[in-house]
């Protein structure tokens, strides 16, 4: 026969406390709320902060990236495959996650690692002779969208992502995290005047193909030549009038469903796929 359980007055007292605590929270255990921490001061002059496992791993593997400092938790160190922090060619400090929270803010998904590094030095437009495919963004301001576009651009072998110096996100932790490592594999080229930059691309033999929902022809039927620059505008307003007048071709993505437009990052992925297929049929960039 099983022994009877005995309850002391102290047991009954704690049981009442637990029931009362549950009742005060609607019958559910109280949730642990993570303390909200705002972002700390900006990175030192001339440096940027990058965070997240994929982002930092790609930066570590990029010989063009100059890293000046790392903060990393023990778990992130193991996941990055770093045996000894002292073996790294830059200062690295083992910290608790909250130490990184105080720099990035608690809303940033840093996954326990942050680096301070120098921005990459991109190519000039005149140096893009070795790539048949680039993507141009006309004042796309959301770094999450630009990061997603950058990821697709790398996946489909584009050689550069060209943006305007104003009204576009610069190299940053948010952009790099959204790109999930792609920032290290493509030139991010900022230009002062987009129309002038498109003119340079024309001189270099690129067809500049602007995506517009009211474009006169289907995208797949608009490709021409062996070098393509896809030009996309911001969500809502699309391509600016000057850009529409400057590109060599305006084309649309034909969609047969009830929704007639896509998020700019999704539209970029579809256009990159179509452009890569066209170039492949011509034996370009294979």
C-alpha positions, -999 to 999 in steps of 0.1 A, spaced: 0 0 0 13 35 -9 23 57 20 -1 85 27 12 119 20 12 142 50 8 180 47 23 203 73 7 237 81 37 252 62 27 232 31 -9 244 33 3 280 37 24 279 6 -3 262 -14 -27 290 -5 -1 316 -16 3 298 -49 -35 297 -55 -39 333 -46 -10 343 -70 -26 323 -99 -60 338 -93 -46 373 -93 -32 366 -128 -64 350 -143 -55 315 -133 -22 316 -153 14 317 -139 28 352 -140 49 359 -172 85 369 -170 88 403 -188 121 411 -203 133 445 -193 132 470 -222 166 486 -228 170 515 -253 199 515 -277 231 530 -263 254 556 -279 263 553 -316 294 535 -327 327 554 -326 334 577 -356 342 557 -388 329 524 -375 297 505 -378 282 478 -355 271 445 -369 253 418 -349 237 384 -352 253 350 -359 250 348 -397 260 385 -401 291 382 -379 302 348 -393 301 363 -428 321 393 -416 347 370 -400 350 351 -432 354 382 -454 390 392 -459 379 427 -470 362 434 -437 384 451 -410 370 442 -375 381 463 -345 363 447 -316 339 419 -306 315 413 -277 303 377 -275 285 354 -251 298 320 -244 270 303 -262 275 325 -293 312 318 -292 305 281 -294 280 285 -322 305 306 -342 331 279 -338 356 301 -321 378 280 -298 398 308 -282 390 345 -282 427 353 -278 433 337 -312 413 364 -330 433 392 -347 412 419 -328 401 424 -292 372 402 -281 354 402 -248 333 375 -233 301 391 -219 265 384 -208 237 391 -232 226 422 -213 260 439 -220 251 437 -257 215 448 -250 229 480 -236 245 488 -269 220 476 -295 189 479 -274 169 449 -262 147 450 -294 177 440 -316 180 403 -322 218 402 -317 220 364 -308 248 371 -283 274 387 -306 283 421 -318 313 435 -337 325 470 -344 341 472 -379 350 496 -406 325 500 -435 334 481 -467 349 500 -495 327 494 -526 336 495 -562 329 525 -584 303 523 -611 331 523 -637 345 491 -621 314 470 -628 326 456 -661 329 421 -646 292 417 -638 262 413 -662 235 420 -635 231 448 -610 201 461 -591 193 498 -585 170 512 -558 153 545 -562 149 558 -526 138 525 -510 142 537 -474 133 506 -452 166 488 -442 147 455 -438 135 457 -474 170 467 -486 185 439 -466 161 413 -481 167 427 -516 205 424 -510 200 387 -500 181 380 -532 207 399 -553 235 377 -539 215 345 -544 210 353 -581 245 365 -587 240 403 -590 273 421 -588 262 453 -571 233 470 -553 232 507 -561 213 532 -539 211 569 -534 232 586 -507 200 604 -495 167 587 -486 183 552 -485 197 532 -456 235 531 -451 255 501 -440 243 493 -405 235 465 -381 198 465 -390 206 463 -428 232 436 -423 210 415 -400 182 417 -426 206 407 -453 217 377 -432 254 378 -443 248 390 -479 263 424 -471 297 407 -472 292 393 -507 280 423 -528 291 459 -534 268 484 -519 273 515 -540 259 549 -530 255 576 -556 247 613 -553 226 615 -584 206 585 -596 200 598 -631 237 604 -636 245 569 -623 220 554 -648 238 573 -675 271 558 -665 254 523 -666 242 531 -701 277 540 -712 289 507 -696 265 488 -718 237 481 -693 200 480 -702 184 499 -673 150 483 -668 126 501 -645 98 481 -628 66 499 -630 30 485 -624 19 505 -654 48 496 -676 39 491 -713 53 456 -716 58 424 -696 91 421 -678 100 388 -694 95 402 -729 115 434 -722 151 421 -716 176 431 -742 214 427 -744 239 410 -722 240 434 -692 210 443 -671 204 468 -644 170 463 -626 156 496 -612 130 495 -585 112 523 -567 100 528 -531 68 512 -520 38 534 -526 53 561 -548 74 538 -570 99 552 -594 104 590 -594 95 608 -627 131 616 -635 140 579 -631 111 568 -653 124 592 -680 160 581 -677 158 543 -678 160 526 -712 129 504 -706 98 504 -684 82 470 -677 57 455 -654 54 422 -635 22 405 -649 1 390 -621 -31 371 -627 -43 370 -591 -65 394 -571 -35 412 -557 -18 434 -584 14 444 -566 41 430 -545 63 442 -517 94 457 -532 117 430 -519 94 403 -533 92 421 -567 130 423 -567 134 386 -562 110 378 -590 127 403 -614 162 389 -605 151 354 -612 137 364 -646 168 384 -655 191 355 -645 171 331 -666 173 355 -696 210 359 -692 214 322 -688 198 316 -722 224 338 -737 252 320 -719 260 351 -699 274 349 -663 272 311 -662 
